[in-house]
């Protein structure tokens, strides 16, 4: 894998069919709108990190995040807003996400990938996202998380 952050799956709006091309205005135009906007993205991120603290199955994932999750919560919230097709808070504050490069200091293998994906899936389910959206986001998250792996196994 290269380290140039050329993610084969940059966001769910380009690699899954969450963008509305019809004239039906009742459908959300972006995954961000489908999620429910900033308040719901915040709820999703908060549930994700709460689960990391609460569920023993996410122990290894939690361990790489340091003693407090406040900064991680804010960064994931800002990133997801833009990644889902909403405001580009992360880019405005930190520049290009450079996901792979920013995560290289952390050993990410199959176990870490799968814990992250399971935790996010559980958070999406518990925050009552539309099941169709969850399926689409699961696919996009998998592709991105798999691309982030930097160790075997």
C-alpha positions as CSV (number, residue, x, y, z in Angstrom):
1,X,0.0,0.0,0.0
2,X,1.1,3.5,-0.6
3,X,1.1,6.2,2.0
4,X,-0.2,9.0,-0.3
5,X,-3.7,8.9,1.1
6,X,-5.3,8.1,-2.2
7,X,-8.2,6.3,-0.6
8,X,-10.0,4.1,-3.1
9,X,-13.2,4.9,-1.2
10,X,-13.1,8.5,0.0
11,X,-16.7,8.9,1.1
12,X,-20.1,7.3,0.9
13,X,-21.4,9.9,-1.5
14,X,-19.0,8.9,-4.3
15,X,-18.9,5.1,-3.9
16,X,-22.4,4.2,-2.9
17,X,-25.6,5.4,-4.3
18,X,-26.6,7.9,-1.6
19,X,-26.8,10.9,-3.9
20,X,-30.3,11.6,-5.1
21,X,-30.3,12.1,-8.9
22,X,-34.1,12.0,-9.2
23,X,-36.6,14.9,-8.9
24,X,-38.0,13.4,-5.7
25,X,-37.2,16.1,-3.1
26,X,-38.3,13.9,-0.2
27,X,-35.1,11.8,-0.5
28,X,-32.0,13.1,1.1
29,X,-29.4,14.5,-1.3
30,X,-26.4,13.3,0.7
31,X,-25.6,10.7,3.3
32,X,-25.1,13.7,5.8
33,X,-28.8,14.6,5.3
34,X,-29.9,11.0,5.4
35,X,-28.1,10.6,8.8
36,X,-30.0,13.7,10.0
37,X,-27.4,16.4,10.0
38,X,-24.9,17.6,12.6
39,X,-26.9,16.7,15.7
40,X,-27.3,13.0,14.5
41,X,-23.6,12.8,13.4
42,X,-22.7,14.0,16.9
43,X,-25.0,11.4,18.5
44,X,-23.5,8.7,16.3
45,X,-19.9,9.7,17.3
46,X,-20.8,10.0,20.9
47,X,-22.4,6.5,20.9
48,X,-19.4,5.1,19.1
49,X,-16.9,6.3,21.7
50,X,-19.3,5.5,24.6
51,X,-19.4,1.9,23.3
52,X,-15.6,1.8,23.1
53,X,-15.5,2.7,26.8
54,X,-18.3,0.3,27.8
55,X,-18.0,-2.9,25.7
56,X,-15.2,-5.3,26.6
57,X,-15.1,-6.5,22.9
58,X,-13.7,-3.1,21.9
59,X,-10.9,-3.1,24.6
60,X,-8.0,-3.1,22.1
61,X,-9.6,-0.4,20.1
62,X,-10.1,1.7,23.2
63,X,-6.5,1.2,24.3
64,X,-5.0,3.0,21.3
65,X,-7.0,6.1,22.0
66,X,-5.3,7.4,25.1
67,X,-6.8,8.3,28.5
68,X,-9.4,10.7,27.2
69,X,-11.6,10.5,24.1
70,X,-12.6,14.2,23.9
71,X,-10.2,15.1,21.0
72,X,-11.0,11.9,19.1
73,X,-14.7,12.6,19.5
74,X,-14.4,16.1,18.1
75,X,-12.1,15.0,15.2
76,X,-14.3,12.1,14.1
77,X,-17.4,14.3,14.3
78,X,-15.8,17.0,12.1
79,X,-14.4,14.4,9.7
80,X,-17.7,12.5,9.4
81,X,-19.7,15.7,8.7
82,X,-17.6,16.3,5.6
83,X,-17.1,12.7,4.6
84,X,-20.9,12.2,4.6
85,X,-21.4,15.2,2.3
86,X,-22.0,18.0,4.9
87,X,-19.9,20.9,6.2
88,X,-16.1,20.4,5.8
89,X,-15.3,21.2,9.5
90,X,-12.3,18.9,9.6
91,X,-10.7,20.3,6.4
92,X,-11.3,23.9,7.5
93,X,-9.6,23.3,10.8
94,X,-6.9,20.7,10.0
95,X,-6.5,20.6,6.3
96,X,-6.7,17.4,4.2
97,X,-7.6,14.4,6.4
98,X,-4.6,12.3,5.2
99,X,-6.3,9.4,7.0
100,X,-3.7,6.8,6.3
101,X,-0.8,9.0,7.2
102,X,-2.5,10.2,10.4
103,X,-3.1,6.6,11.5
104,X,0.3,5.1,10.6
105,X,1.6,5.6,14.2
106,X,-1.1,3.1,15.3
107,X,-0.9,-0.6,14.5
108,X,-4.0,-1.4,12.5
109,X,-4.5,-5.0,11.5
110,X,-7.6,-7.1,10.8
111,X,-8.5,-7.3,14.5
112,X,-8.4,-3.5,15.0
113,X,-10.2,-2.9,11.7
114,X,-13.0,-5.4,12.7
115,X,-13.4,-3.9,16.2
116,X,-13.7,-0.4,14.7
117,X,-16.3,-1.6,12.2
118,X,-18.3,-3.6,14.8
119,X,-18.3,-0.6,17.1
120,X,-19.4,1.8,14.4
121,X,-22.1,-0.7,13.2
122,X,-23.4,-1.0,16.7
123,X,-23.4,2.8,17.1
124,X,-25.3,3.3,13.8
125,X,-27.9,0.7,14.9
126,X,-28.3,2.1,18.4
127,X,-28.7,5.6,17.0
128,X,-31.5,4.3,14.7
129,X,-30.0,5.1,11.4
130,X,-32.0,3.8,8.4
131,X,-31.0,0.2,7.8
132,X,-30.4,0.9,4.1
133,X,-28.1,3.7,5.0
134,X,-26.3,1.5,7.6
135,X,-25.7,-1.1,4.9
136,X,-24.2,1.5,2.5
137,X,-22.1,3.0,5.3
138,X,-20.9,-0.4,6.4
139,X,-19.5,-1.0,2.9
140,X,-17.8,2.4,2.7
141,X,-16.5,2.1,6.3
142,X,-15.1,-1.4,5.5
143,X,-13.3,-0.2,2.4
144,X,-11.8,2.7,4.2
145,X,-10.9,0.7,7.3
146,X,-9.4,-2.1,5.3
147,X,-7.3,0.5,3.3
148,X,-6.0,1.8,6.7
149,X,-4.4,-1.5,7.7
150,X,-0.7,-1.2,8.3
151,X,0.2,-4.5,9.9
152,X,-0.4,-8.1,9.1
153,X,-3.2,-10.1,10.8
